[in-house]
Amino acid sequence: MMELVLLPRPRQIELFEQAHVLRGDRFILLDGTDPQALRFAAQRFQTTLQRVCGLQWSLHASAVAPQEMIGLALHLAPDRVTHPQGYELTIGPEQISIEAHDAAGVFYGICTLIQILEGSEQAAQLPGLHIVDWPDFPVRGVMLDISRDRVPTLKTTRALIDRLASWKINQFQLYTEHTFAYLNHPEVWANASPLTGEEILELDAYCHERHIELVPNQNSFGHMQRWFEHARYAPLAEASDGFDFPWGDRSAGPFSLCPIDPGSLTLVTGLFDELLPHFTSRMFNVGCDEIFDLGQGRSRAECDRVGTGRVYVDYLRKIYQAVTERQHVMQFWGDIIVQYPELISELPRDAIALEWGYEADHPFDAHGAQLAQAGLPFYVCPGTSSWNSIGGRTDNALANLRNAAEHGLKHGARGYLNTDWGDNGHWQSLPISELGFAMGAAYAWAWEANRALDVPRVVSQCVFDDPSGNLGHVAYDLGNVYQTLGFVPNNSSGLFWMLHWPLTQVAEYRDSVSPETLHATLTAIDHALAPLPETRSTRADIDLLRREFELAGWMLRHAAQRGLLAIGAPLGSIRDLDRDLRAIVREYEVVWLARNRPGGLSDSVARLARLHEDYVAS
């Protein structure tokens, strides 16, 4: 009897002895009061059946077809399947059926059926089974950073949406600072290759068919550096002359809007009026995170008078009023409000706090308890751990994703929003994040059923379409190279910083790394990539996938070699390193443009190219 490899794994599976043999000339019955609501799901199976088995099943919405001619029956049965988004999939000897609470449940049943079909050892034979399934979290989302610096092409975005939908993700956000083509603010996005209103309308419809809510996202307080570069917006900054970060570094330029300047609210509400009509979603993520400079500039006197937390909450409530006036529900990042627990109760109970944290031990438990006790609805928001890493941080990602699922359920979180950021040039390519996307989807769907999955195996088959298991192991093992170095900084990998910092700064960490750990890291990179030529993926982009993983390994090797140079144990000449870097930059540019728009590329490449200064100076 075949072993099912499914993502997410359903919560209940009963296998039968008798298999189902797929035959031609069968119907797919759309049984419900609104067959159009089931049509797209049925077509997904219809297309897959044709591709995998060469069989053509036509769609019918009338039950007058003879029972023996019905290959797949789709039923809406909310009285029997009581969980929203839930479904029951039965593969019997003669017929396949999906009964569901709603159209989304039918779609998710089809997603499971397609995975079974694609993973079947015999193309025209399916295992007999009965599956009962429904989600733990009603909202299971993914947020992709498109502002620092990668803006994916529409083709890339659609392909990602298709994969996320197949894993039963039902909310998608594109994190935006300056990469929407605001008609009233062309200078801000002129070189960013932004998404246009027409493109958002297309993506919104594309998501809707796949039972995904495309949620608008626009940061409205901090992270406004790209705006302050332009004279029109610079006067709205909180700290024009720079500010001190909590960890001791100093920023030379501004970061956040001044919350006591009426012009700040005028600016962001104007953005809302341009952005929101392109989305059917009534949710809206307004950001408002990491306002490091609040109270260090123009609002200092007011913060001293009433308190920094009070100034923050007063501004957030104004944003809330603007959002509700536009008939939307406000989502906001919760990192600031949890610092002022005495003020949580003042927030409206129809706003949604996004409780985020990206380390394995982030206090989702404590913060979830805090928000739940205050009666404020919230999502848990872990991440893929791919940013500031180049190759990923697998063990941290999995622990962080599991932590969020377990404690989000414990404290009644309404949603699970998995995030993928692009800090410091967005050096990681999209496939590096896909392991985290997939496992977050699994843990959010059914925590107990998925917590012990064989991650490399399920990622290889269900993410990279590689039944050999090789590509899953490449992603998993390359993502754990960061630990071999022994230097594991917060929210990043040591190898990333060795490729980001000048050599003089890398040398300051000679007590944290050694020639032995750097050589072991080089060996670990080679070991991780060794199975890459043996992959048997059927993904259309397999050649690009291999190239992206090879580039990540190449960049990590160069980082380790820089580390050896910095601590006085070089492997080769500085001239060799400079030639290697130049070749990396050329490959980086080509690989970037295979999935992303040109906007942001020059900024990202400049962070790599500046390392030439080290080699020339030496």
Secondary structure per residue as TSV (DSSP state, phi and psi in degrees):
chain	resnum	aa	ss	phi	psi
A	1	M	-	360.0	131.2
A	2	M	-	-67.1	148.7
A	3	E	-	-93.8	127.7
A	4	L	-	-83.3	129.0
A	5	V	-	-113.4	104.9
A	6	L	-	-129.2	148.6
A	7	L	S	-140.6	115.5
A	8	P	S	-69.6	155.8
A	9	R	-	-75.3	129.1
A	10	P	-	-62.8	157.7
A	11	R	S	-75.9	-26.3
A	12	Q	E	-137.7	124.9
A	13	I	E	-132.3	124.9
A	14	E	E	-118.0	120.6
A	15	L	E	-94.5	141.3
A	16	F	-	-103.7	160.1
A	17	E	S	-74.4	-36.0
A	18	Q	S	-88.3	130.1
A	19	A	-	-85.4	169.4
A	20	H	E	-111.3	123.1
A	21	V	E	-96.3	119.6
A	22	L	-	-74.2	136.2
A	23	R	-	-127.8	159.8
A	24	G	S	-80.0	176.0
A	25	D	S	57.4	45.7
A	26	R	-	-117.1	164.9
A	27	F	E	-107.1	155.2
A	28	I	E	-109.4	114.5
A	29	L	E	-90.1	124.6
A	30	L	E	-99.7	96.2
A	31	D	E	-103.8	103.7
A	32	G	S	177.0	171.4
A	33	T	S	-72.4	-19.9
A	34	D	-	-131.5	78.9
A	35	P	T	-60.8	-26.0
A	36	Q	H	-61.9	-30.8
A	37	A	H	-68.2	-19.3
A	38	L	H	-102.8	-9.4
A	39	R	H	-62.4	-44.9
A	40	F	H	-64.8	-42.5
A	41	A	H	-60.4	-45.1
A	42	A	H	-61.6	-39.4
A	43	Q	H	-65.6	-32.9
A	44	R	H	-61.4	-44.0
A	45	F	H	-68.6	-40.9
A	46	Q	H	-56.4	-45.5
A	47	T	H	-66.8	-42.4
A	48	T	H	-65.8	-40.0
A	49	L	H	-61.7	-41.3
A	50	Q	H	-64.7	-43.3
A	51	R	H	-68.7	-43.5
A	52	V	H	-82.6	-40.5
A	53	C	H	-115.0	-10.4
A	54	G	-	72.2	20.3
A	55	L	-	-103.4	144.1
A	56	Q	-	-116.4	116.7
A	57	W	-	-113.4	127.9
A	58	S	E	-88.4	160.0
A	59	L	E	-95.2	139.0
A	60	H	E	-139.8	142.8
A	61	A	-	-108.5	6.1
A	62	S	-	-113.7	135.0
A	63	A	T	-82.2	8.6
A	64	V	T	-75.1	-12.3
A	65	A	S	-62.3	140.9
A	66	P	-	-57.2	137.5
A	67	Q	G	-54.7	-37.5
A	68	E	G	-69.9	-11.5
A	69	M	G	-96.3	-5.8
A	70	I	E	-86.9	112.5
A	71	G	E	-83.0	-38.3
A	72	L	E	-139.9	126.4
A	73	A	E	-114.3	127.7
A	74	L	E	-109.8	120.9
A	75	H	E	-124.4	136.7
A	76	L	E	-91.9	119.6
A	77	A	-	-139.5	66.8
A	78	P	T	-64.1	-24.9
A	79	D	T	-72.7	-27.3
A	80	R	T	-96.9	-40.6
A	81	V	S	-99.6	97.6
A	82	T	-	-86.8	-19.0
A	83	H	S	-81.3	126.6
A	84	P	T	-54.6	137.2
A	85	Q	T	70.9	3.9
A	86	G	-	-82.5	160.7
A	87	Y	E	-153.7	160.5
A	88	E	E	-126.1	125.1
A	89	L	E	-110.9	123.3
A	90	T	E	-120.8	123.9
A	91	I	E	-109.8	98.0
A	92	G	-	-94.8	177.8
A	93	P	S	-61.3	-34.4
A	94	E	S	-111.2	-22.2
A	95	Q	-	-150.2	152.1
A	96	I	E	-109.7	138.1
A	97	S	E	-138.6	147.5
A	98	I	E	-127.5	121.2
A	99	E	E	-111.0	136.3
A	100	A	E	-143.8	159.1
A	101	H	S	-69.7	-34.9
A	102	D	S	-155.4	179.6
A	103	A	H	-63.4	-35.0
A	104	A	H	-61.7	-41.1
A	105	G	H	-62.2	-39.8
A	106	V	H	-60.5	-44.9
A	107	F	H	-59.1	-43.2
A	108	Y	H	-69.7	-34.6
A	109	G	H	-62.4	-39.9
A	110	I	H	-64.3	-40.4
A	111	C	H	-59.4	-43.1
A	112	T	H	-65.4	-44.1
A	113	L	H	-60.8	-40.8
A	114	I	H	-63.6	-41.9
A	115	Q	H	-62.1	-39.3
A	116	I	H	-63.6	-44.5
A	117	L	H	-63.0	-46.1
A	118	E	H	-68.6	-27.4
A	119	G	H	-93.9	1.2
A	120	S	-	-68.4	136.7
A	121	E	S	-70.0	-28.8
A	122	Q	S	-116.6	120.4
A	123	A	T	-54.6	-36.3
A	124	A	T	-106.1	21.0
A	125	Q	E	-135.2	129.5
A	126	L	E	-114.5	149.0
A	127	P	-	-71.4	141.3
A	128	G	-	-70.9	134.8
A	129	L	E	-165.6	167.7
A	130	H	E	-136.5	124.0
A	131	I	E	-116.6	133.0
A	132	V	E	-118.4	125.7
A	133	D	E	-151.9	145.6
A	134	W	-	-162.7	162.4
A	135	P	-	-87.1	151.3
A	136	D	S	-73.7	-51.9
A	137	F	S	-97.8	124.6
A	138	P	S	-63.0	-30.4
A	139	V	E	-113.2	124.7
A	140	R	E	-130.5	103.6
A	141	G	E	-118.6	166.4
A	142	V	E	-133.2	134.7
A	143	M	E	-118.1	125.7
A	144	L	E	-112.6	126.1
A	145	D	E	-73.8	119.9
A	146	I	-	-117.9	21.2
A	147	S	S	-114.9	-14.8
A	148	R	S	-137.7	79.3
A	149	D	S	-127.7	-0.2
A	150	R	-	-82.5	125.4
A	151	V	-	-111.4	107.3
A	152	P	B	-67.1	152.1
A	153	T	-	-66.8	163.9
A	154	L	H	-61.7	-38.3
A	155	K	H	-60.1	-45.7
A	156	T	H	-61.7	-44.7
A	157	T	H	-65.5	-42.8
A	158	R	H	-62.0	-42.7
A	159	A	H	-62.6	-40.3
A	160	L	H	-65.3	-43.1
A	161	I	H	-59.3	-42.0
A	162	D	H	-60.3	-43.8
A	163	R	H	-66.2	-43.9
A	164	L	H	-61.4	-41.3
A	165	A	H	-62.9	-37.9
A	166	S	H	-66.5	-21.5
A	167	W	T	-97.9	11.8
A	168	K	T	72.7	26.4
A	169	I	-	-72.3	138.2
A	170	N	-	-129.2	12.5
A	171	Q	E	-144.0	140.2
A	172	F	E	-139.0	134.7
A	173	Q	E	-130.9	144.6
A	174	L	E	-112.1	105.9
A	175	Y	E	-64.8	123.3
A	176	T	-	-125.8	129.3
A	177	E	S	-109.4	-51.5
A	178	H	S	-141.7	14.3
A	179	T	-	-107.6	25.1
A	180	F	B	-107.3	139.9
A	181	A	-	-79.7	73.7
A	182	Y	-	-64.9	124.7
A	183	L	T	-64.2	-31.0
A	184	N	T	-88.6	0.7
A	185	H	-	-139.9	54.3
A	186	P	H	-66.6	-27.6
A	187	E	H	-67.4	-25.3
A	188	V	H	-73.0	-37.2
A	189	W	H	-107.5	8.7
A	190	A	T	-54.5	-36.1
A	191	N	T	-110.5	17.0
A	192	A	S	-104.0	-1.9
A	193	S	-	50.6	58.1
A	194	P	-	-75.8	167.1
A	195	L	B	-77.6	136.0
A	196	T	-	-91.8	167.4
A	197	G	H	-59.7	-40.8
A	198	E	H	-62.1	-39.9
A	199	E	H	-67.7	-38.0
A	200	I	H	-63.9	-42.0
A	201	L	H	-58.8	-41.1
A	202	E	H	-65.7	-45.6
A	203	L	H	-65.8	-35.9
A	204	D	H	-61.3	-45.2
A	205	A	H	-67.1	-39.4
A	206	Y	H	-61.7	-44.6
A	207	C	H	-64.6	-42.8
A	208	H	H	-58.3	-41.9
A	209	E	H	-58.8	-31.3
A	210	R	T	-98.3	17.2
A	211	H	T	59.0	37.3
A	212	I	-	-114.7	133.2
A	213	E	E	-92.1	116.2
A	214	L	E	-84.9	109.0
A	215	V	E	-96.6	127.0
A	216	P	-	-64.0	148.2
A	217	N	B	-145.6	121.8
A	218	Q	-	-148.8	115.7
A	219	N	-	-64.6	138.8
A	220	S	-	-130.5	15.3
A	221	F	S	-149.2	-73.6
A	222	G	S	-92.1	-177.6
A	223	H	-	57.2	41.7
A	224	M	-	-109.0	22.3
A	225	Q	H	-57.4	-38.7
A	226	R	H	-65.2	-25.5
A	227	W	H	-78.1	-42.0
A	228	F	H	-71.2	-10.2
A	229	E	T	-65.9	-14.8
A	230	H	S	-111.3	139.3
A	231	A	T	-59.0	-31.2
A	232	R	T	-63.7	-29.6
A	233	Y	T	-108.2	-15.8
A	234	A	G	-55.4	-36.9
A	235	P	G	-64.1	-14.3
A	236	L	G	-86.7	-2.6
A	237	A	B	-70.7	147.6
A	238	E	S	-71.4	-47.4
A	239	A	-	-132.5	83.8
A	240	S	T	-63.6	-29.8
A	241	D	T	-93.5	10.8
A	242	G	-	101.2	176.1
A	243	F	E	-160.4	168.5
A	244	D	E	-99.3	129.6
A	245	F	-	-74.4	156.1
A	246	P	T	-60.3	-25.9
A	247	W	T	-91.1	6.4
A	248	G	S	109.3	-24.6
A	249	D	-	-71.4	163.2
A	250	R	E	-120.6	136.7
A	251	S	E	-93.1	134.1
A	252	A	S	-80.1	-17.4
A	253	G	S	-125.8	179.7
A	254	P	-	-77.9	166.2
A	255	F	-	-138.6	-48.5
A	256	S	S	-114.5	155.2
A	257	L	B	-67.4	148.7
A	258	C	-	-77.7	117.9
A	259	P	T	-72.7	-16.5
A	260	I	T	-98.0	1.6
A	261	D	-	-89.7	118.2
A	262	P	H	-57.0	-25.7
A	263	G	H	-65.7	-25.4
A	264	S	H	-64.1	-46.1
A	265	L	H	-68.0	-36.9
A	266	T	H	-61.1	-42.7
A	267	L	H	-61.8	-53.8
A	268	V	H	-70.4	-33.7
A	269	T	H	-69.1	-31.0
A	270	G	H	-64.0	-37.9
A	271	L	H	-63.8	-43.0
A	272	F	H	-57.0	-43.7
A	273	D	H	-66.5	-29.8
A	274	E	H	-79.9	-39.2
A	275	L	H	-80.7	-49.7
A	276	L	G	-61.6	-35.9
A	277	P	G	-62.0	-13.2
A	278	H	G	-82.9	-4.7
A	279	F	-	-118.4	142.7
A	280	T	-	-84.9	-18.9
A	281	S	-	-63.1	145.1
A	282	R	S	-100.1	3.6
A	283	M	E	-85.9	157.2
A	284	F	E	-155.5	119.6
A	285	N	E	-90.9	112.6
A	286	V	-	-96.6	3.1
A	287	G	-	72.7	-112.8
A	288	C	-	68.2	36.2
A	289	D	-	-104.0	166.2
A	290	E	-	46.7	48.6
A	291	I	-	-85.2	70.8
A	292	F	T	-60.5	-31.9
A	293	D	T	-91.2	0.3
A	294	L	T	-59.7	126.7
A	295	G	T	87.7	-0.2
A	296	Q	S	-104.5	7.3
A	297	G	S	-142.3	-122.1
A	298	R	T	-67.3	-23.9
A	299	S	T	-95.2	9.7
A	300	R	H	-57.6	-46.5
A	301	A	H	-63.5	-40.8
A	302	E	H	-68.8	-38.0
A	303	C	H	-65.4	-38.7
A	304	D	H	-65.6	-33.6
A	305	R	H	-76.3	-47.1
A	306	V	H	-115.5	-10.6
A	307	G	-	106.5	141.9
A	308	T	H	-63.3	-41.1
A	309	G	H	-60.7	-39.7
A	310	R	H	-65.0	-42.6
A	311	V	H	-62.1	-41.4
A	312	Y	H	-62.3	-49.1
A	313	V	H	-64.4	-39.5
A	314	D	H	-60.9	-41.6
A	315	Y	H	-68.0	-42.7
A	316	L	H	-61.4	-37.5
A	317	R	H	-66.9	-33.4
A	318	K	H	-66.7	-40.8
A	319	I	H	-62.1	-43.7
A	320	Y	H	-57.3	-45.0
A	321	Q	H	-61.8	-41.6
A	322	A	H	-64.0	-38.9
A	323	V	H	-68.5	-44.8
A	324	T	H	-68.6	-32.8
A	325	E	H	-62.3	-23.8
A	326	R	T	-98.5	18.2
A	327	Q	T	58.6	40.7
A	328	H	-	-122.5	160.0
A	329	V	E	-100.6	127.8
A	330	M	E	-83.5	126.5
A	331	Q	E	-102.8	143.6
A	332	F	E	-148.4	146.2
A	333	W	E	-65.8	135.8
A	334	G	-	-95.7	9.8
A	335	D	T	-66.6	-27.8
A	336	I	T	-84.6	-43.7
A	337	I	G	-66.7	-30.3
A	338	V	G	-69.4	-14.5
A	339	Q	G	-78.9	-12.5
A	340	Y	-	-129.8	67.4
A	341	P	G	-58.3	-26.7
A	342	E	G	-69.3	-14.1
A	343	L	G	-102.7	-7.5
A	344	I	G	-58.3	-39.2
A	345	S	G	-64.2	-16.4
A	346	E	G	-83.5	-9.8
A	347	L	S	-80.8	144.5
A	348	P	-	-60.5	143.3
A	349	R	T	-79.3	1.0
A	350	D	T	-110.7	16.4
A	351	A	S	-96.5	152.3
A	352	I	E	-117.3	117.9
A	353	A	E	-81.9	135.6
A	354	L	E	-104.2	97.9
A	355	E	E	-82.1	103.1
A	356	W	E	-111.5	152.4
A	357	G	-	-178.8	142.6
A	358	Y	-	-122.3	1.5
A	359	E	S	-94.0	158.4
A	360	A	T	-56.2	-35.0
A	361	D	T	-103.2	22.7
A	362	H	-	-56.1	139.3
A	363	P	-	-77.1	58.8
A	364	F	H	-59.8	-32.9
A	365	D	H	-64.1	-54.4
A	366	A	H	-66.4	-45.3
A	367	H	H	-69.5	-37.3
A	368	G	H	-61.7	-42.5
A	369	A	H	-61.9	-40.5
A	370	Q	H	-62.7	-47.5
A	371	L	H	-69.9	-39.8
A	372	A	H	-64.4	-42.1
A	373	Q	H	-62.8	-34.3
A	374	A	H	-79.2	-8.2
A	375	G	T	77.6	20.1
A	376	L	-	-95.9	122.4
A	377	P	-	-63.9	146.2
A	378	F	E	-152.6	157.3
A	379	Y	E	-108.0	152.5
A	380	V	E	-93.2	139.1
A	381	C	E	-133.0	85.8
A	382	P	-	-82.5	-164.8
A	383	G	B	-150.5	172.8
A	384	T	-	-80.0	-12.7
A	385	S	-	61.1	24.4
A	386	S	-	-88.5	-31.4
A	387	W	T	-70.4	156.6
A	388	N	T	53.3	34.2
A	389	S	T	-139.0	-29.9
A	390	I	S	73.8	-52.2
A	391	G	S	-111.6	0.4
A	392	G	-	100.3	170.1
A	393	R	-	-137.1	79.3
A	394	T	H	-57.4	-55.1
A	395	D	H	-61.9	-41.0
A	396	N	H	-64.6	-43.1
A	397	A	H	-58.5	-48.7
A	398	L	H	-63.8	-42.5
A	399	A	H	-65.6	-39.9
A	400	N	H	-65.2	-44.4
A	401	L	H	-65.2	-40.3
A	402	R	H	-68.4	-42.6
A	403	N	H	-56.6	-45.5
A	404	A	H	-63.9	-43.1
A	405	A	H	-65.0	-48.6
A	406	E	H	-61.6	-47.8
A	407	H	H	-85.8	-23.3
A	408	G	H	-63.1	-43.6
A	409	L	H	-63.7	-41.3
A	410	K	H	-58.3	-38.3
A	411	H	T	-108.0	11.9
A	412	G	T	77.5	32.5
A	413	A	-	-59.7	139.2
A	414	R	S	-79.8	-20.0
A	415	G	E	-154.3	170.8
A	416	Y	E	-135.2	108.5
A	417	L	E	-113.1	109.0
A	418	N	E	-87.2	128.6
A	419	T	E	-113.4	150.5
A	420	D	E	-138.3	113.1
A	421	W	-	-105.2	169.8
A	422	G	-	-128.3	34.8
A	423	D	G	-53.3	143.8
A	424	N	G	57.5	45.5
A	425	G	G	99.6	-1.8
A	426	H	-	49.7	58.5
A	427	W	-	-76.3	-15.6
A	428	Q	S	-85.5	137.3
A	429	S	-	-82.3	164.8
A	430	L	H	-57.0	-43.6
A	431	P	H	-60.2	-24.8
A	432	I	H	-62.9	-28.3
A	433	S	H	-89.1	-11.6
A	434	E	H	-71.1	-31.7
A	435	L	H	-58.4	-45.9
A	436	G	H	-66.2	-40.4
A	437	F	H	-57.5	-47.9
A	438	A	H	-67.6	-45.3
A	439	M	H	-71.1	-32.8
A	440	G	H	-62.5	-40.5
A	441	A	H	-61.8	-41.3
A	442	A	H	-65.6	-48.0
A	443	Y	H	-66.7	-33.2
A	444	A	H	-73.9	-28.7
A	445	W	H	-74.9	-53.9
A	446	A	-	-150.8	95.0
A	447	W	H	-58.7	-51.7
A	448	E	H	-65.5	-36.1
A	449	A	H	-74.2	-20.2
A	450	N	H	-117.3	-6.6
A	451	R	T	-63.1	-26.8
A	452	A	T	-110.5	23.0
A	453	L	-	-58.9	148.6
A	454	D	-	-76.6	95.4
A	455	V	H	-61.1	-52.0
A	456	P	H	-58.0	-38.7
A	457	R	H	-69.0	-48.1
A	458	V	H	-69.8	-34.4
A	459	V	H	-67.5	-40.7
A	460	S	H	-60.3	-47.2
A	461	Q	H	-79.6	-42.8
A	462	C	H	-96.6	-13.8
A	463	V	T	-106.5	-49.4
A	464	F	S	-103.2	6.3
A	465	D	-	53.3	40.1
A	466	D	-	-121.7	96.5
A	467	P	T	-68.6	-13.8
A	468	S	T	-68.0	-21.2
A	469	G	S	87.3	-8.9
A	470	N	H	-66.4	-46.1
A	471	L	H	-69.3	-32.9
A	472	G	H	-63.2	-40.3
A	473	H	H	-68.3	-36.3
A	474	V	H	-59.8	-50.4
A	475	A	H	-61.8	-44.2
A	476	Y	H	-65.2	-48.7
A	477	D	H	-74.6	-39.5
A	478	L	H	-62.4	-35.7
A	479	G	T	-70.4	-10.6
A	480	N	T	-106.3	2.3
A	481	V	H	-59.8	-30.9
A	482	Y	H	-55.3	-27.0
A	483	Q	H	-80.1	-25.0
A	484	T	H	-63.2	-32.7
A	485	L	T	-62.0	-32.3
A	486	G	S	88.0	-15.9
A	487	F	-	-104.5	106.3
A	488	V	-	-122.3	86.8
A	489	P	-	-71.8	165.0
A	490	N	T	-66.0	136.1
A	491	N	T	54.7	34.9
A	492	S	S	-174.7	178.9
A	493	S	-	-118.7	150.3
A	494	G	H	-61.6	-35.4
A	495	L	H	-63.7	-36.3
A	496	F	H	-58.3	-47.6
A	497	W	H	-68.8	-30.0
A	498	M	H	-65.5	-25.8
A	499	L	H	-92.5	-10.6
A	500	H	H	-103.9	-40.3
A	501	W	S	-80.2	155.8
A	502	P	-	-66.4	158.6
A	503	L	H	-58.6	-34.6
A	504	T	H	-62.2	-35.6
A	505	Q	H	-75.6	-38.0
A	506	V	H	-59.2	-39.7
A	507	A	H	-62.6	-25.2
A	508	E	T	-65.2	-15.4
A	509	Y	T	-103.3	23.3
A	510	R	T	-63.7	-22.5
A	511	D	T	-79.3	-15.1
A	512	S	T	-95.5	-19.3
A	513	V	-	-131.8	164.9
A	514	S	-	-141.4	164.0
A	515	P	H	-55.7	-35.3
A	516	E	H	-65.0	-45.8
A	517	T	H	-70.2	-32.7
A	518	L	H	-69.3	-40.3
A	519	H	H	-66.7	-38.3
A	520	A	H	-63.7	-34.5
A	521	T	H	-66.2	-42.6
A	522	L	H	-60.3	-41.1
A	523	T	H	-64.8	-40.5
A	524	A	H	-64.8	-37.1
A	525	I	H	-63.7	-46.4
A	526	D	H	-62.0	-41.1
A	527	H	H	-63.3	-42.5
A	528	A	H	-63.4	-37.9
A	529	L	H	-87.9	-9.3
A	530	A	T	-55.2	-38.5
A	531	P	T	-76.4	-5.0
A	532	L	G	-57.1	-42.9
A	533	P	G	-66.7	-18.5
A	534	E	G	-94.1	5.2
A	535	T	-	-65.1	147.9
A	536	R	-	-123.5	42.9
A	537	S	-	-70.2	143.1
A	538	T	-	-101.0	6.4
A	539	R	-	-63.6	141.4
A	540	A	T	-63.4	-25.0
A	541	D	T	-101.1	26.4
A	542	I	H	-60.8	-38.3
A	543	D	H	-63.4	-40.5
A	544	L	H	-68.6	-39.5
A	545	L	H	-56.1	-48.4
A	546	R	H	-60.2	-42.1
A	547	R	H	-64.1	-38.1
A	548	E	H	-68.2	-41.7
A	549	F	H	-67.9	-38.2
A	550	E	H	-63.5	-39.9
A	551	L	H	-64.5	-42.7
A	552	A	H	-59.1	-44.0
A	553	G	H	-63.6	-39.3
A	554	W	H	-62.2	-45.6
A	555	M	H	-64.7	-39.9
A	556	L	H	-66.2	-38.5
A	557	R	H	-62.3	-44.2
A	558	H	H	-61.8	-38.9
A	559	A	H	-60.8	-45.0
A	560	A	H	-63.9	-38.3
A	561	Q	H	-67.6	-35.3
A	562	R	H	-64.0	-39.0
A	563	G	H	-60.5	-43.3
A	564	L	H	-63.1	-40.6
A	565	L	H	-62.8	-42.9
A	566	A	H	-65.9	-32.1
A	567	I	T	-97.5	9.5
A	568	G	T	85.9	23.8
A	569	A	-	-132.3	56.7
A	570	P	-	-66.4	148.3
A	571	L	S	-84.1	-32.5
A	572	G	S	-146.1	-168.4
A	573	S	-	-81.1	160.4
A	574	I	H	-63.1	-35.3
A	575	R	H	-62.1	-39.5
A	576	D	H	-63.0	-42.6
A	577	L	H	-63.5	-40.1
A	578	D	H	-64.9	-43.0
A	579	R	H	-62.4	-40.5
A	580	D	H	-63.1	-42.5
A	581	L	H	-63.5	-42.4
A	582	R	H	-61.4	-39.2
A	583	A	H	-67.9	-38.2
A	584	I	H	-61.4	-45.0
A	585	V	H	-60.6	-42.9
A	586	R	H	-61.2	-45.3
A	587	E	H	-67.0	-38.9
A	588	Y	H	-58.5	-43.3
A	589	E	H	-65.1	-42.4
A	590	V	H	-65.1	-46.4
A	591	V	H	-65.9	-40.4
A	592	W	H	-54.5	-50.2
A	593	L	H	-72.2	-10.6
A	594	A	H	-71.0	-26.0
A	595	R	H	-124.9	-13.1
A	596	N	B	-128.1	161.0
A	597	R	-	-77.4	162.5
A	598	P	S	-70.0	-25.9
A	599	G	T	-58.9	132.2
A	600	G	T	93.5	-19.1
A	601	L	H	-64.2	-43.7
A	602	S	H	-62.2	-39.0
A	603	D	H	-65.3	-44.8
A	604	S	H	-65.6	-44.1
A	605	V	H	-66.5	-35.8
A	606	A	H	-59.5	-31.2
A	607	R	H	-69.5	-29.0
A	608	L	H	-81.0	-46.5
A	609	A	H	-64.3	-26.6
A	610	R	T	-66.7	-13.8
A	611	L	T	-68.0	-17.9
A	612	H	H	-57.5	-31.3
A	613	E	H	-58.8	-37.2
A	614	D	H	-61.7	-45.3
A	615	Y	H	-71.9	-36.8
A	616	V	H	-67.9	-43.0
A	617	A	H	-65.0	-30.8
A	618	S	-	-81.0	360.0
